[in-house]
Amino acid sequence: MNRTAEWASLPTDWIKNKSNGLSLFGGNDIGHKCAALKIYIAIVLKAKFSKTEETTHGVAQVTYDEFENFTGLSRALISSGIKFLADHHLITKTLIGRKQLYKLVNFHQPKYWTKMPKRHILTGKKQCYLHNISPRRRSDLNALRIYLLFLALRDVRTNEAKISYTKLTEYIGLQRNQIRNALSILVESDLLYITNQHDYSTTLNQSNKYFIRGFYDFRNQAT
């Protein structure tokens, strides 16, 4: 039996783009945008890290049935989510025979990718977390947006995503209460650990510390 890989590669150049990144997923049409992010994460988790005889790296072969089983979305929302991602140049689609392939744009650009905890998302305490994200709730959409941002900003040495509420607003355009609600969803879903323990001997008014579950860190806080 093949063991699930520990992590998958997540492109980050678009996530860190304040003007044309996660802000694309704000506003109305919550269902379509939430579906698009769930589909994007599904493709990330399925994409090949290395080239194979059939495909290059950053490509995933996923059927609609697999998308449906993994995300819990209807086929209509799957279709609209894929279209949204393609229209905004986050993925490309290629049909080879009967195989539909999805390629992540800028998958292997140096300095513009990070790790996503694949094994934790697929086999952790909250198995198939994406299946439980509702496309009807704005707070769930915001949780996905914040999760991707934290992954993109995570310090690989400490596993900490250092960002203030003010910076979160700059990247995503959320109000403080919206941020709190989204963070609560991530904590309850076992995807995030938050601590407010600080060393005030150097700096006052420090932000909360956010650790991604599924990665080992030296304080053993986010495993």
C-alpha positions in Angstrom: 0.0 0.0 0.0 1.4 3.4 -1.0 1.9 5.8 1.8 0.6 9.4 1.2 3.5 11.8 0.6 4.2 14.2 3.5 3.8 17.3 1.5 2.8 18.8 -1.9 4.2 21.8 -3.7 2.1 25.0 -3.7 2.9 27.9 -6.0 3.0 31.1 -4.1 3.7 34.0 -6.5 0.0 34.7 -7.1 -0.9 34.3 -3.3 1.6 37.0 -2.4 0.3 39.4 -5.0 -1.7 41.9 -3.0 -3.5 43.5 -5.9 -4.4 40.4 -8.0 -4.0 37.4 -5.7 -6.3 36.2 -2.9 -8.2 39.4 -3.4 -9.7 37.8 -6.5 -11.7 35.6 -4.2 -13.4 38.4 -2.3 -16.7 40.1 -3.0 -19.8 38.2 -4.2 -20.2 34.8 -5.8 -19.1 33.0 -2.7 -20.0 29.6 -4.0 -18.1 29.8 -7.2 -15.0 31.3 -5.5 -15.0 28.8 -2.7 -15.3 26.0 -5.2 -12.4 27.4 -7.1 -10.1 27.4 -4.1 -11.2 23.9 -3.1 -10.5 22.7 -6.6 -7.1 24.5 -6.7 -6.1 22.8 -3.4 -7.2 19.4 -4.8 -5.1 19.9 -7.9 -2.1 20.9 -5.7 -2.5 17.7 -3.6 -2.8 15.6 -6.8 -0.1 17.2 -8.9 3.1 15.4 -9.7 6.2 16.9 -8.2 8.5 15.4 -10.8 8.2 14.7 -14.5 6.9 11.4 -15.7 6.7 9.6 -19.0 3.2 11.0 -19.5 3.3 14.4 -18.0 5.5 17.2 -16.7 5.7 18.4 -13.1 2.9 20.4 -11.7 0.3 18.4 -13.6 -2.6 16.4 -12.1 -5.0 14.1 -13.8 -8.3 14.4 -11.9 -11.8 13.2 -12.9 -15.0 14.9 -12.0 -15.8 12.0 -9.7 -12.5 12.4 -7.9 -13.1 16.1 -7.5 -16.6 15.4 -6.2 -15.4 12.8 -3.7 -12.5 15.0 -2.5 -14.3 18.3 -2.2 -17.9 17.5 -1.7 -18.9 19.9 -4.5 -21.6 19.4 -7.1 -20.6 18.9 -10.7 -21.9 22.3 -11.5 -19.7 24.0 -8.9 -16.7 21.9 -10.0 -17.2 23.1 -13.5 -17.5 26.8 -12.4 -14.5 26.5 -10.1 -12.3 25.1 -12.8 -13.4 27.8 -15.2 -12.6 30.5 -12.6 -9.1 29.2 -12.1 -8.5 28.9 -15.9 -9.9 32.4 -16.6 -7.6 33.9 -14.0 -4.5 32.0 -15.3 -4.0 29.9 -12.1 -4.3 26.6 -14.0 -4.3 25.4 -17.6 -6.4 22.5 -19.0 -5.3 20.0 -21.6 -7.3 17.1 -22.9 -5.2 14.1 -24.1 -7.5 11.4 -25.4 -10.0 10.9 -22.6 -7.6 12.2 -19.9 -8.2 15.7 -18.6 -5.0 17.2 -17.2 -4.7 20.3 -15.1 -1.4 22.1 -14.8 -0.6 24.6 -12.0 0.8 27.8 -13.4 4.3 28.7 -12.2 4.6 25.4 -10.4 8.4 25.2 -10.2 9.6 28.8 -10.2 12.5 29.2 -7.8 11.6 31.1 -4.6 7.9 31.0 -5.6 6.6 27.8 -4.1 6.1 26.3 -0.6 5.0 23.1 1.0 1.4 22.1 1.7 1.0 19.4 4.4 -0.6 16.8 2.1 -0.5 13.8 4.5 -2.1 15.8 7.3 -4.9 17.2 5.1 -5.7 13.8 3.7 -5.1 11.5 6.7 -5.2 13.7 9.8 -7.7 13.9 12.6 -10.1 15.9 10.3 -9.9 13.7 7.3 -10.9 15.1 3.9 -11.2 18.6 5.4 -12.1 20.1 2.1 -15.2 18.0 2.0 -16.5 19.9 5.1 -15.9 23.4 3.7 -19.2 24.8 2.7 -19.4 27.0 -0.5 -22.4 28.7 1.1 -20.5 30.3 4.0 -18.3 33.3 3.5 -16.4 32.4 6.7 -15.3 29.1 5.1 -14.1 30.9 2.0 -12.1 33.3 4.1 -10.6 30.4 6.1 -9.3 28.9 2.8 -7.8 32.2 1.8 -6.1 32.8 5.1 -4.8 29.2 5.1 -3.1 29.6 1.7 -1.6 32.9 2.8 -0.2 31.4 5.9 1.4 28.6 3.9 2.9 31.1 1.5 4.3 33.2 4.4 5.4 30.3 6.7 9.0 30.4 8.0 10.3 26.9 7.1 12.7 27.0 10.0 10.2 27.7 12.7 6.9 26.8 11.0 5.5 30.1 12.0 3.5 32.4 9.8 4.3 35.9 11.0 1.6 38.4 10.0 -0.6 41.0 11.8 -4.3 41.6 11.3 -3.4 44.8 9.5 -1.2 42.9 7.0 -3.9 40.2 6.6 -6.4 43.0 5.7 -3.9 44.3 3.0 -3.6 40.9 1.4 -7.2 39.7 1.7 -9.3 42.8 2.5 -11.1 41.3 5.6 -12.5 43.0 8.7 -11.1 42.0 12.0 -14.2 40.0 13.0 -14.1 38.2 9.7 -10.5 37.3 10.3 -11.3 36.0 13.8 -14.1 33.8 12.5 -11.9 32.4 9.7 -9.1 31.6 12.2 -11.5 29.8 14.4 -12.5 27.5 11.5 -8.9 26.7 10.8 -8.2 25.9 14.5 -11.3 23.8 14.8 -10.4 21.9 11.6 -7.0 21.1 13.0 -5.2 23.0 10.3 -3.8 25.8 12.5 -2.3 26.3 15.9 -2.3 29.8 17.5 -0.4 31.1 20.5 -0.1 34.5 22.0 3.0 33.6 24.1 5.6 36.3 23.4 9.0 37.6 24.6 8.2 41.2 25.5 11.8 41.9 26.5 12.5 43.0 22.9 9.3 44.2 21.4 5.9 45.3 22.7 2.5 44.7 21.0 3.5 41.6 19.2 1.1 39.7 16.9 -0.3 36.3 17.6 1.9 33.4 16.4 0.4 31.1 13.8 1.7 27.6 13.2 0.6 25.2 10.4 -0.5 21.8 11.6 1.1 18.9 9.8 4.7 20.2 9.8 7.2 19.4 12.6 8.6 22.4 14.4 11.2 22.4 17.1 8.7 23.2 19.9 6.5 20.3 18.7 3.5 22.7 18.6 2.3 22.1 15.0 2.7 18.4 14.5 
